[in-house]
Amino acid sequence: ETELDIRQEGDGATKFTGTIEGSGDDNPTDPIVLTKQQKDRTVSFVFQDVPEVIFQLGASPGETGRVFQFVMRPVMRCARTKLADGTLLDADDPNSPISLVEGSGSVHVAPTLALLLGVAMVVSQHIL
């Protein structure tokens, strides 16, 4: 089950917000090997024939820093899932505890910071 709240904004943008604080110790160390919890906190985008993507990055008020990681590959389609017993499952393994959810949202364009991205993985976690 995802640890993200996903909402459509009135301006057509989609907002992804983390719902559970992390500890910092649960931050990924390898973008190609992620635990189920790390994948539950991941947003992964694959863009095709899109010249630019506009996004805004932010964090809610808090006492500590936040971590955002960007990986230029389709991490949810490529990263193996590391189970609690150390077993590694390929992303397309039928025994994987992770299911991909695909969407077909429109790209929200505004005259702000533009970045060319193939794939963005954003992990927002609380650091102690």
C-alpha positions as CSV (number, residue, x, y, z in Angstrom):
1,E,0.0,0.0,0.0
2,T,1.4,3.4,-0.9
3,E,2.5,6.0,1.6
4,L,1.5,8.8,-0.7
5,D,-1.6,11.0,-0.9
6,I,-2.2,11.8,-4.6
7,R,-4.5,14.7,-5.4
8,Q,-5.5,16.5,-8.6
9,E,-5.2,20.3,-8.0
10,G,-7.6,22.8,-9.5
11,D,-5.0,24.1,-12.0
12,G,-4.6,20.6,-13.5
13,A,-1.4,19.7,-11.6
14,T,-1.1,16.5,-9.6
15,K,0.2,16.8,-6.0
16,F,2.0,13.9,-4.3
17,T,2.4,14.2,-0.5
18,G,4.1,11.7,1.8
19,T,1.7,10.4,4.5
20,I,4.2,8.8,7.0
21,E,7.4,10.2,8.5
22,G,10.6,8.3,7.9
23,S,13.5,8.0,10.3
24,G,16.4,8.8,7.9
25,D,17.7,5.3,8.4
26,D,15.0,4.1,5.9
27,N,16.3,6.3,3.1
28,P,17.4,4.4,0.0
29,T,21.2,3.8,-0.5
30,D,20.8,2.1,-3.9
31,P,18.1,3.3,-6.4
32,I,18.1,-0.1,-8.1
33,V,17.5,-2.1,-4.9
34,L,14.6,-0.7,-2.9
35,T,12.6,-2.2,0.0
36,K,8.8,-2.4,-0.2
37,Q,8.6,0.6,2.2
38,Q,10.9,2.6,0.0
39,K,8.8,1.8,-3.1
40,D,5.7,2.6,-1.2
41,R,7.2,6.2,-0.8
42,T,8.2,6.5,-4.5
43,V,6.7,8.5,-7.3
44,S,8.1,7.4,-10.7
45,F,7.3,9.1,-14.0
46,V,8.0,7.9,-17.6
47,F,7.7,10.6,-20.2
48,Q,7.6,10.0,-23.9
49,D,7.5,12.7,-26.6
50,V,7.2,15.4,-23.9
51,P,9.6,18.3,-24.6
52,E,9.6,19.6,-21.0
53,V,8.1,18.9,-17.6
54,I,7.3,21.6,-15.1
55,F,7.3,20.7,-11.4
56,Q,7.4,22.3,-8.0
57,L,9.2,20.7,-5.1
58,G,8.4,21.5,-1.5
59,A,8.3,20.3,2.1
60,S,5.9,20.8,5.0
61,P,7.1,22.7,8.1
62,G,9.2,20.6,10.4
63,E,12.2,20.4,12.7
64,T,14.5,18.4,10.5
65,G,15.6,18.2,6.8
66,R,13.9,16.3,4.0
67,V,15.5,14.1,1.3
68,F,14.5,14.2,-2.3
69,Q,16.3,11.8,-4.7
70,F,16.1,12.0,-8.5
71,V,17.0,9.0,-10.6
72,M,17.0,9.2,-14.4
73,R,15.6,5.8,-15.1
74,P,12.2,4.2,-14.6
75,V,13.0,3.0,-11.0
76,M,9.6,1.4,-10.3
77,R,10.0,-0.7,-13.5
78,C,13.7,-1.4,-13.0
79,A,14.5,-1.5,-9.3
80,R,14.5,-4.9,-7.6
81,T,12.5,-5.2,-4.4
82,K,14.4,-6.2,-1.3
83,L,12.3,-8.3,1.1
84,A,12.8,-8.4,4.9
85,D,14.6,-11.7,4.6
86,G,17.1,-10.2,2.1
87,T,15.5,-11.9,-1.0
88,L,15.7,-9.7,-4.1
89,L,12.7,-9.8,-6.5
90,D,12.8,-8.4,-10.0
91,A,10.3,-5.6,-10.7
92,D,8.2,-7.9,-12.9
93,D,8.3,-10.9,-10.6
94,P,4.8,-12.2,-10.0
95,N,5.7,-12.6,-6.3
96,S,6.6,-9.0,-5.9
97,P,4.6,-7.2,-3.2
98,I,4.5,-4.1,-5.4
99,S,2.0,-3.4,-8.1
100,L,2.5,-0.6,-10.6
101,V,-0.3,1.9,-11.0
102,E,-0.3,3.6,-14.4
103,G,-1.9,6.9,-15.1
104,S,-2.4,9.1,-18.2
105,G,-2.4,12.6,-16.7
106,S,-1.8,15.6,-18.8
107,V,1.4,17.7,-18.4
108,H,0.8,20.9,-16.5
109,V,2.8,23.7,-18.1
110,A,3.5,27.0,-16.4
111,P,6.2,29.7,-17.0
112,T,8.4,28.5,-14.1
113,L,11.5,26.3,-13.8
114,A,11.5,23.8,-16.6
115,L,13.5,20.6,-16.5
116,L,13.9,18.0,-19.2
117,L,13.4,14.7,-17.5
118,G,13.1,11.2,-18.7
119,V,12.2,9.8,-15.3
120,A,12.0,11.3,-11.9
121,M,11.9,9.4,-8.7
122,V,11.1,11.6,-5.7
123,V,11.4,10.2,-2.2
124,S,10.5,12.6,0.6
125,Q,11.4,11.4,4.0
126,H,11.9,12.8,7.4
127,I,15.5,12.8,8.7
128,L,16.3,12.7,12.4
